[in-house]
């Protein structure tokens, strides 16, 4: 079990070197990540090698042209069925194993149209021409290199990032998925995405998961402090780039997540993962409020509309009455859900920034607007840049709060 400042090395050893021995000692104990689970798909260059010591940031970050953005999520590997509470005390009762359920029913899969690129072919061609004839390419490379260095900073304890909104449909889950995918691509330690929104949340669909079994509520009754990372990952959905997902429900109406279960899962799992992104319920739900207070950084998602900005400003004014670190560790993401929102983004950003929070704009993207699995190679160039910079800024905020 990882401990102290060496937790990151212990986790990586469990992932890479401990897989074979653990499999021989505990047959069927849990899904075992293959060697190189954090490597990009064939044809996609990966990040630089992991540093020798967990507390030393990488000295040679990957060239931004070699690591443009997280690659397309591939179907996750089939999860092994844990044979009996892995790591639990001898003679412990075997946990009930839920049936595996598909994220999308088979007869609905065909209803989805072919994914569109985030920007039109004409826009892509014009951008390519401008890049060729201008000197902006060098500046873009330098900016991307600096962003990569931030995203690869080592941590001494796992960072928690909570994502929420004040109403549904604002793009909360989309932002959580983009953040988790970005961290998983750039970082060398495991990344965890937790769905703390059991009310038919769409995070598994956005991340490309095909089937679900164990949920946050299930794992709360199983996880034990003595479990290894290999035991824990038997209850998670494996994603590309050494990322893992813990769903909030199996797509069933009426799923519940109580505060005690959420706290137990977070306390037990955060030690194994460098960054944990939590897709919360909308405010003012109790679990969402607790997640925001416990996280090292908070992301508040709002639609880029006059109504969305006004409501968000009211919330931020209330947050200003809390301890200073809460508002200082909060970033508002204004999501453009339509091509032309009729909002002066500069004026809206200035108004919200005056409260002490940071502000980012996620531009309209045809691919994201479709609502299916996010294929990062289909995102518009501006969307990729915005999401990567957002991930870096949020991570920097989380590093300031111990």
C-alpha positions as CSV (number, residue, x, y, z in Angstrom):
1,X,0.0,0.0,0.0
2,X,1.5,3.4,-0.9
3,X,2.6,5.6,1.9
4,X,4.3,8.9,2.6
5,X,6.2,10.8,-0.1
6,X,6.9,7.6,-2.0
7,X,3.3,6.8,-2.7
8,X,3.7,7.7,-6.4
9,X,6.6,5.2,-6.9
10,X,4.6,2.5,-5.1
11,X,1.6,3.0,-7.3
12,X,3.7,2.8,-10.5
13,X,5.4,-0.3,-9.2
14,X,2.0,-1.9,-8.5
15,X,0.9,-1.1,-12.1
16,X,4.0,-2.1,-14.0
17,X,6.0,-4.6,-11.9
18,X,3.4,-6.1,-9.5
19,X,0.9,-7.3,-12.0
20,X,2.4,-10.7,-12.6
21,X,3.0,-11.6,-9.0
22,X,-0.3,-10.3,-7.8
23,X,-2.1,-12.4,-10.5
24,X,-0.3,-15.5,-9.3
25,X,-1.1,-14.9,-5.7
26,X,-4.7,-14.0,-6.1
27,X,-6.3,-15.5,-9.2
28,X,-9.2,-13.4,-10.4
29,X,-8.7,-10.8,-7.7
30,X,-9.3,-7.9,-10.1
31,X,-8.7,-6.4,-13.5
32,X,-5.0,-6.2,-14.0
33,X,-3.8,-3.3,-16.2
34,X,-1.5,-4.5,-18.9
35,X,2.1,-3.5,-19.0
36,X,2.3,-0.1,-20.6
37,X,-1.3,0.7,-19.7
38,X,-0.4,4.4,-19.8
39,X,1.1,4.3,-23.3
40,X,-0.7,6.0,-26.2
41,X,-2.3,3.9,-28.9
42,X,-0.2,2.8,-31.8
43,X,0.8,5.7,-34.0
44,X,0.2,8.3,-31.2
45,X,3.5,9.5,-29.6
46,X,3.5,9.4,-25.9
47,X,4.9,11.6,-23.1
48,X,8.5,11.6,-21.9
49,X,9.7,8.7,-19.6
50,X,8.7,8.9,-15.9
51,X,11.1,10.8,-13.7
52,X,13.3,8.7,-11.3
53,X,11.8,10.3,-8.2
54,X,8.1,11.1,-7.6
55,X,8.8,14.5,-6.2
56,X,11.0,15.7,-9.1
57,X,9.1,17.2,-12.1
58,X,10.1,15.9,-15.5
59,X,13.1,17.8,-16.9
60,X,12.3,17.1,-20.5
61,X,8.6,17.5,-21.3
62,X,7.4,16.1,-24.5
63,X,7.5,18.3,-27.6
64,X,4.0,19.7,-28.1
65,X,4.1,18.7,-31.7
66,X,4.6,15.1,-30.6
67,X,1.9,15.1,-28.1
68,X,-0.9,17.2,-29.6
69,X,-3.7,16.1,-27.4
70,X,-5.2,12.9,-25.9
71,X,-5.9,10.3,-28.6
72,X,-9.2,8.8,-29.4
73,X,-10.6,6.7,-26.6
74,X,-10.6,3.0,-27.5
75,X,-13.1,0.5,-26.1
76,X,-12.0,-0.3,-22.6
77,X,-10.8,-3.8,-21.8
78,X,-13.2,-6.2,-20.2
79,X,-13.2,-6.0,-16.5
80,X,-12.3,-9.1,-14.5
81,X,-14.8,-10.1,-11.9
82,X,-13.3,-9.9,-8.4
83,X,-13.5,-13.3,-6.8
84,X,-14.0,-12.2,-3.2
85,X,-13.4,-8.9,-1.5
86,X,-9.8,-8.3,-2.7
87,X,-7.5,-7.4,0.1
88,X,-10.3,-8.0,2.7
89,X,-9.9,-9.9,5.9
90,X,-9.8,-13.7,5.7
91,X,-13.2,-15.3,5.8
92,X,-14.9,-12.0,4.8
93,X,-18.3,-12.4,3.1
94,X,-18.1,-12.3,-0.7
95,X,-19.5,-9.0,-2.1
96,X,-22.5,-9.2,-4.3
97,X,-21.3,-8.9,-7.9
98,X,-23.7,-6.7,-9.9
99,X,-24.6,-7.7,-13.5
100,X,-22.7,-5.9,-16.2
101,X,-25.0,-3.4,-18.1
102,X,-24.2,-1.7,-21.4
103,X,-23.8,2.1,-21.4
104,X,-26.0,2.4,-24.5
105,X,-28.5,-0.3,-25.4
106,X,-27.7,-2.2,-28.6
107,X,-30.8,-1.1,-30.4
108,X,-30.0,2.5,-29.7
109,X,-26.3,2.4,-30.9
110,X,-27.4,2.5,-34.5
111,X,-29.4,5.7,-33.8
112,X,-26.1,7.7,-33.5
113,X,-24.9,9.4,-36.6
114,X,-21.3,9.5,-37.8
115,X,-19.4,11.9,-35.5
116,X,-18.7,15.3,-37.0
117,X,-15.5,17.2,-36.8
118,X,-15.6,20.1,-34.4
119,X,-14.9,22.7,-37.1
120,X,-15.7,22.8,-40.8
121,X,-13.3,21.7,-43.5
122,X,-13.0,25.3,-44.7
123,X,-12.1,26.6,-41.3
124,X,-9.4,23.9,-40.9
125,X,-8.0,24.7,-44.4
126,X,-7.8,28.4,-43.6
127,X,-6.1,27.8,-40.3
128,X,-3.5,25.6,-42.0
129,X,-2.7,28.3,-44.5
130,X,-2.4,31.0,-41.9
131,X,-0.1,28.8,-39.9
132,X,2.1,28.2,-42.9
133,X,2.5,31.9,-43.9
134,X,2.7,33.4,-40.5
135,X,5.2,33.2,-37.6
136,X,2.6,32.1,-35.1
137,X,3.7,28.4,-35.2
138,X,6.8,29.0,-33.1
139,X,4.8,30.9,-30.5
140,X,2.2,28.1,-30.4
141,X,4.9,25.5,-29.9
142,X,6.5,27.5,-27.0
143,X,3.1,27.9,-25.4
144,X,2.2,24.2,-25.7
145,X,5.6,23.2,-24.2
146,X,5.0,25.4,-21.2
147,X,1.5,24.0,-20.7
148,X,2.9,20.4,-20.9
149,X,5.4,21.2,-18.2
150,X,2.6,22.4,-15.9
151,X,0.5,19.3,-16.5
152,X,3.4,17.0,-15.8
153,X,4.3,18.4,-12.4
154,X,4.7,15.7,-9.7
155,X,2.5,15.6,-6.7
156,X,3.1,14.4,-3.1
157,X,-0.5,13.6,-2.5
158,X,-3.4,13.0,-4.9
159,X,-5.1,16.1,-6.2
160,X,-8.9,16.3,-6.1
161,X,-10.7,18.5,-8.7
162,X,-14.4,18.9,-8.4
163,X,-16.6,19.9,-11.4
164,X,-20.1,21.1,-10.8
165,X,-22.7,23.5,-12.2
166,X,-25.8,25.3,-10.9
167,X,-28.1,23.7,-13.4
168,X,-28.2,20.8,-15.9
169,X,-27.3,21.1,-19.5
170,X,-24.4,23.5,-18.9
171,X,-21.7,21.1,-20.1
172,X,-20.5,20.0,-16.6
173,X,-19.9,16.4,-17.6
174,X,-18.2,17.4,-20.9
175,X,-15.8,19.6,-19.0
176,X,-15.1,16.8,-16.5
177,X,-14.4,14.3,-19.3
178,X,-12.1,16.8,-21.1
179,X,-10.1,17.4,-17.9
180,X,-9.7,13.8,-17.0
181,X,-8.7,12.8,-20.5
182,X,-6.1,15.6,-20.7
183,X,-4.5,14.6,-17.3
184,X,-4.4,11.0,-18.3
185,X,-2.6,11.8,-21.5
186,X,0.1,14.1,-20.1
187,X,0.7,12.6,-16.7
188,X,2.6,9.5,-15.8
189,X,0.7,8.5,-12.7
190,X,-2.9,7.0,-12.9
191,X,-5.9,9.3,-13.3
192,X,-9.3,8.6,-11.8
193,X,-12.6,10.0,-12.9
194,X,-15.4,9.6,-10.3
195,X,-19.1,10.1,-11.2
196,X,-20.7,11.6,-8.1
197,X,-23.9,12.3,-10.1
198,X,-25.9,9.0,-10.0
199,X,-29.0,10.5,-11.6
200,X,-28.5,9.1,-15.1
201,X,-25.1,10.7,-15.5
202,X,-23.5,10.6,-19.0
203,X,-19.8,10.5,-18.0
204,X,-19.3,6.8,-19.1
205,X,-20.8,7.6,-22.5
206,X,-18.6,10.7,-23.0
207,X,-15.5,8.7,-22.1
208,X,-16.3,5.8,-24.4
209,X,-17.0,3.1,-21.8
210,X,-19.1,0.2,-23.2
211,X,-20.3,-1.5,-20.1
212,X,-20.7,-0.8,-16.4
213,X,-20.8,-3.0,-13.3
214,X,-19.5,-1.6,-10.1
215,X,-20.7,1.9,-9.0
216,X,-19.5,4.4,-6.4
217,X,-22.1,3.2,-4.0
218,X,-21.0,-0.5,-4.5
219,X,-17.4,0.2,-4.0
220,X,-18.1,2.2,-0.8
221,X,-19.2,-1.1,0.8
222,X,-16.2,-3.0,-0.4
223,X,-13.0,-0.9,-0.4
224,X,-10.6,-1.5,2.5
225,X,-7.5,0.4,3.5
226,X,-5.2,-2.6,3.0
227,X,-6.2,-3.1,-0.7
228,X,-3.5,-2.7,-3.3
229,X,-4.0,-0.7,-6.5
230,X,-4.4,-4.0,-8.4
231,X,-7.3,-4.9,-6.1
232,X,-8.9,-1.5,-6.4
233,X,-8.8,-1.4,-10.2
234,X,-10.8,-4.6,-10.4
235,X,-13.8,-2.5,-9.6
236,X,-13.1,0.3,-12.0
237,X,-13.6,0.7,-15.8
238,X,-10.2,0.9,-17.6
239,X,-9.8,3.8,-20.1
240,X,-6.9,4.7,-22.4
241,X,-3.8,6.4,-21.1
242,X,-3.8,4.8,-17.6
243,X,-7.1,6.4,-16.7
244,X,-9.9,4.8,-14.7
245,X,-13.6,5.4,-14.2
246,X,-15.9,4.8,-11.3
247,X,-19.5,5.3,-12.5
248,X,-22.2,6.8,-10.3
249,X,-24.9,4.4,-11.6
250,X,-25.6,1.8,-14.2
251,X,-28.0,4.1,-16.1
252,X,-30.9,3.2,-13.8
253,X,-33.4,5.7,-12.4
254,X,-33.4,5.9,-8.6
255,X,-29.7,5.3,-8.0
256,X,-28.6,7.0,-4.8
257,X,-25.2,8.2,-3.5
258,X,-25.2,9.2,0.2
259,X,-22.6,11.5,1.7
260,X,-21.0,8.8,3.9
261,X,-20.4,6.5,0.9
262,X,-18.9,9.3,-1.2
263,X,-16.5,10.3,1.6
264,X,-15.4,6.7,2.2
265,X,-14.7,6.2,-1.5
266,X,-12.7,9.4,-1.9
267,X,-10.6,8.9,1.3
268,X,-9.9,5.3,0.2
269,X,-9.1,5.8,-3.4
270,X,-7.3,9.2,-3.7
271,X,-4.0,7.7,-2.4
272,X,-3.6,5.6,-5.6
273,X,-4.2,8.4,-8.2
274,X,-2.2,11.5,-9.0
275,X,-5.3,13.4,-10.0
276,X,-8.9,12.6,-9.3
277,X,-11.6,14.5,-11.3
278,X,-15.1,14.4,-9.7
279,X,-18.2,14.9,-11.8
280,X,-20.5,16.2,-9.1
281,X,-24.3,16.7,-9.0
282,X,-25.5,20.2,-9.6
283,X,-25.6,22.6,-6.7
284,X,-26.9,22.8,-4.0
285,X,-26.9,19.0,-3.6
286,X,-25.2,17.8,-0.4
287,X,-22.6,15.6,-2.0
288,X,-21.6,18.4,-4.5
289,X,-21.1,20.9,-1.6
290,X,-18.9,18.4,0.3
291,X,-16.9,17.6,-2.9
292,X,-16.3,21.3,-3.5
293,X,-15.1,22.0,0.0
294,X,-12.8,18.9,0.1
295,X,-11.3,19.5,-3.4
296,X,-8.0,21.3,-3.9
297,X,-9.5,23.1,-7.0
298,X,-13.1,23.7,-8.1
299,X,-14.6,24.1,-11.6
300,X,-18.0,25.8,-11.9
301,X,-19.5,25.3,-15.4
302,X,-22.1,27.7,-16.7
303,X,-23.6,28.3,-20.2
304,X,-22.3,31.4,-22.0
305,X,-25.7,33.1,-21.8
306,X,-26.9,36.2,-20.0
307,X,-28.9,34.0,-17.6
308,X,-26.0,31.7,-17.0
309,X,-23.6,34.5,-16.2
310,X,-26.1,36.3,-13.9
311,X,-26.7,33.1,-12.0
312,X,-23.0,32.3,-11.7
313,X,-22.2,35.8,-10.5
314,X,-24.8,35.4,-7.7
315,X,-23.2,32.1,-6.7
316,X,-19.7,33.6,-6.7
317,X,-20.8,36.5,-4.6
318,X,-22.0,33.9,-2.0
319,X,-18.7,32.0,-2.2
320,X,-16.8,35.2,-1.4
321,X,-18.2,35.0,2.1
322,X,-16.4,31.7,2.6
323,X,-12.7,31.3,3.5
324,X,-10.5,33.1,0.9
325,X,-9.0,29.9,-0.6
326,X,-12.4,28.7,-1.8
327,X,-13.0,31.6,-4.3
328,X,-9.2,31.7,-5.2
329,X,-9.3,28.0,-6.0
330,X,-12.3,28.3,-8.3
331,X,-12.4,28.6,-12.1
332,X,-15.6,29.3,-14.0
333,X,-16.0,27.7,-17.4
334,X,-18.4,29.5,-19.8
335,X,-19.5,26.9,-22.4
336,X,-20.8,28.1,-25.7
337,X,-23.6,25.7,-26.5
338,X,-24.5,27.4,-29.7
339,X,-22.5,29.1,-32.5
340,X,-23.7,32.6,-31.6
341,X,-24.8,33.1,-28.0
342,X,-25.5,36.8,-28.2
343,X,-23.2,37.5,-25.2
344,X,-20.3,39.9,-24.9
345,X,-17.8,37.4,-23.6
346,X,-15.2,40.0,-22.7
347,X,-17.7,41.9,-20.5
348,X,-19.0,38.7,-18.9
349,X,-15.4,37.5,-18.1
350,X,-14.5,40.8,-16.6
351,X,-17.6,40.8,-14.3
352,X,-17.0,37.3,-13.1
353,X,-13.2,37.8,-12.7
354,X,-13.9,40.7,-10.3
355,X,-15.2,38.2,-7.7
356,X,-11.7,36.6,-7.4
357,X,-12.4,33.5,-9.5
358,X,-10.7,32.6,-12.7
359,X,-12.7,32.4,-16.0
360,X,-12.2,30.3,-19.1
361,X,-14.4,30.1,-22.2
362,X,-14.9,26.7,-23.9
363,X,-15.9,27.6,-27.5
364,X,-18.7,26.1,-29.5
365,X,-17.7,22.8,-31.0
366,X,-19.9,20.7,-33.3
367,X,-18.4,17.5,-32.1
368,X,-19.0,18.2,-28.4
369,X,-22.5,19.5,-29.2
370,X,-23.5,16.1,-30.6
371,X,-23.4,14.6,-27.0
372,X,-21.8,11.2,-27.8
373,X,-18.4,9.8,-27.1
374,X,-15.7,12.4,-27.2
375,X,-13.1,11.6,-29.9
376,X,-10.4,14.1,-29.3
377,X,-9.0,14.0,-32.8
378,X,-12.3,15.4,-34.0
379,X,-12.3,18.4,-31.7
380,X,-11.8,21.8,-33.2
381,X,-8.3,23.3,-32.8
382,X,-9.6,26.1,-30.5
383,X,-11.4,23.5,-28.3
384,X,-8.2,21.5,-27.9
385,X,-6.2,24.5,-26.9
386,X,-8.9,25.8,-24.5
387,X,-9.3,22.4,-22.8
388,X,-5.6,21.9,-22.4
389,X,-5.0,25.3,-21.0
390,X,-7.9,24.9,-18.6
391,X,-6.5,21.6,-17.3
392,X,-3.1,23.3,-16.7
393,X,-4.6,26.3,-14.9
394,X,-6.9,24.1,-12.7
395,X,-4.0,21.8,-11.8
396,X,-1.8,24.8,-10.8
397,X,-4.6,25.9,-8.5
398,X,-4.8,22.4,-6.9
399,X,-1.1,22.5,-6.3
400,X,-1.4,25.6,-4.2
401,X,-3.9,24.0,-1.8
402,X,-2.4,21.2,0.4
